[in-house]
């Protein structure tokens, strides 16, 4: 659980959830990427963009590239309620 991970690493649960762009304790599934510190404002060099595939979410992309969801929205000039469509190119670096 997120609670047991937070406890094992000396973190607060809300801190761990914030690092992983979660507003409430979600069910932790096997294979889920969990960050123990804050993610970056942009992806690593060489990872400038990602083309959204069927079924992907912005949060999944944020977890894959270690970028905060809020910064992906900001870099792409999207409103907070915008949902990108399959095939859309998502900027990950300025």
N, C-alpha and C positions, 0 to 999 in steps of 0.2 A: 504494500500500500504506500501511498505518498507519505502517510504518517510514519510508517516504519523507516522509510528512507530518510526523512527529515530527522528522525530521532538518531539514526545510525551516524549521520554526518553533522550532528549538532546544529541543525537548522530549525527554524520555525516552519510549520506546515504552510502558513500563508506566504512565507518567503519562497519556498520551493514551488508553490503554485504560481507565484508571480514570475519566477524565472522561466516557467514553462507555459506562460500565457493562458493559465487556467484561473477562472474567477471563483470556482468552488471545487471541492474535492471530487474529482472524477474517478471512475473505476480505472485502475491501472491494469492494462492488458500486457501479456507477454510480448516482448520485443519492442515495447514503447521506449522511445528515447527520452531520458530524463536528465535535464541540466541541473547541476548543483551550484551554478553561479549564473549571473546575468548574461543573457545572450548579447551579441554585438548589434551595432547600428546598421551594418552592411555585411554582405558575404565576403569570403576570402577572395583575393585577386584571382582572376581567371573564371570566377563564377558570377558573371555580370547579370545573367538573366536565366529564367526558367520558363519553359512553355508548359502551361497547365494541362495536365492529362485528365481524362475522364475519371471522376470520383475524387480527385484531389481537392484539398481545402487549403486555404492560405495558412492555417495553423500547421498543417502537415509540412508544408514547404518551409515555414519558419523553423520548425524543429529539424528538418533535414539539413538546412544550411546555417543553423545557429544564429538566426536573425530574429529580432523582436517583430512580432506581428504589426505593432503600431508603426514601426519604421518601414515595413514593406508598404503599408497603406500610404504613408507620407511620401516615400520615394516615387510611388506611382500616381500620386495626386488623386487618390480615391477618397470618397466620403466614407465614413465609418460603417455605413450599412451596405456598401457596394459588395457584390458577389461576382468575382471574375468568372468568365466563361471558359469552357474547354477550348484549348488552342490559343488562348490569350498569352502573350509574352509578358512575364512579370519581371520587372527590374529588381535586382538584388544588390546592386552597387550604383553609386552616383557616377 
